[in-house]
Amino acid sequence: MLLLKLLSEPAHFKQAYEERWLVAVYKDSCLVEDGYPIEMFNSNTVKIAGTYYFVEECKFEGRLVILQTDHSTMAQKTLA
């Protein structure tokens, strides 16, 4: 399953950074960076793939792939 989240608050950027989400960057409604982890961020800028982007000028879309597993198999392994 693919989870998409618009990153707009400091907590969103922190989560994306810590969990190594892939982040797409849009500026003026155009995709300028497609899916790299955040290298660093602060209240004004986000560094992705060696480029700094201003938070106020861009939109950031976090992408996280969540692997779905068979819970019954997991339960059996846990009990073994």
NORDA-V179745 format. One record per backbone hydrogen bond with DSSP energy under -1.0 kcal/mol. NH is the residue of the N-H (numbers start at 1). CO is the residue of the C=O. E is the energy in kcal/mol with one decimal. If there is no record, write none. Layout:
((NH | CO | E) (NH | CO | E))
//
This chain:
((3 | 64 | -3.3) (5 | 62 | -2.2) (7 | 60 | -3.0) (13 | 9 | -1.9) (14 | 10 | -2.4) (15 | 11 | -2.3) (16 | 12 | -2.5) (17 | 13 | -2.5) (18 | 14 | -2.9) (19 | 15 | -2.5) (21 | 16 | -2.3) (22 | 63 | -2.1) (23 | 36 | -2.1) (24 | 61 | -2.6) (25 | 33 | -2.5) (26 | 59 | -2.7) (27 | 30 | -2.6) (30 | 27 | -1.7) (32 | 25 | -2.9) (33 | 25 | -1.5) (36 | 23 | -1.7) (39 | 47 | -3.3) (40 | 47 | -1.1) (42 | 45 | -2.5) (46 | 53 | -2.3) (47 | 40 | -3.2) (48 | 51 | -2.6) (51 | 48 | -1.9) (53 | 46 | -2.6) (55 | 44 | -2.8) (58 | 54 | -1.1) (59 | 26 | -2.6) (61 | 24 | -2.6) (62 | 5 | -3.5) (63 | 22 | -2.8) (64 | 3 | -2.4) (66 | 1 | -3.5) (74 | 70 | -1.8) (75 | 71 | -2.4) (76 | 72 | -1.9) (77 | 73 | -2.1) (78 | 74 | -2.1) (79 | 75 | -2.1) (80 | 76 | -1.3))
//
